[in-house]
Amino acid sequence: MKFNVTLNQDEDGVWIAECLDIPGCVNQGKTKEESLTNIQDAITACLQIRAERGMPLTIEGMNDF
């Protein structure tokens, strides 16, 4: 699966990655590369938790209700 991710640098120089398709799925890193690696791990964890709880996996899935 592919997900939409934003990548922004905050005022302290930390890179923030957010998966737009999964509410609350955010991570950070000292570099762009670290942030992108971290968001991949976060996406995996978010999907696993949402599946275990019977929640829609993505925003697109939420529109099915």
N, C-alpha and C positions, 0 to 999 in steps of 0.2 A: 504494500500500500504506500501511496505517496501522500504527504501532508504538507499543508501550507505553514511555513515558519517565518516569523519576522526576526530580524537580528538588529539590535540597536545597542549603542554604547552609552552608558550613563555618565554622569558628571565625574565619577571617580575612575573612569576608564574601564569599568567592568562591562563585559559583553552580555547582554540579556537576550535569550532566545525564547520565543513563545510560539507554541503550536496553536494556530488559529482555529483548527478543526476540533480541538479537544479543550473544553473549558477548564481553566486552571492549570494547564500543562505548561509550566515555565521552568527555565533553568538558566544558569549563568556560567561564565568562565572568564579567565584572565585574558584569553585570546579568542578570536573568532572561531578558530578551529576547535579549541577546547569547549566553547559554548555549543557548537554544533554537535560535537560528540556527546556532550552532556544531555542535550535535548533529545537525541536519539534514545538514550537510556531512559529519560523521563517519559517519552512517548510509549515505550515498551511497558514501563511500570504503570502508567495511567490506563492503558488499554487492558492490562491484566486485572487491575483493581475494578475497573468499570464492568468488565465481563463477569468477574466473581460476584459483583453486587447486582447483576442483571440490569445495569444501566445502559442506555444507548452509548455506543463506542465513540461516536463523533457527532458534531452538530448536524450533519446531514442525516444521521440516524434519528436525531431528535425530531426532525420534520416528518417522520413517518407516523407520529402519534397524533 
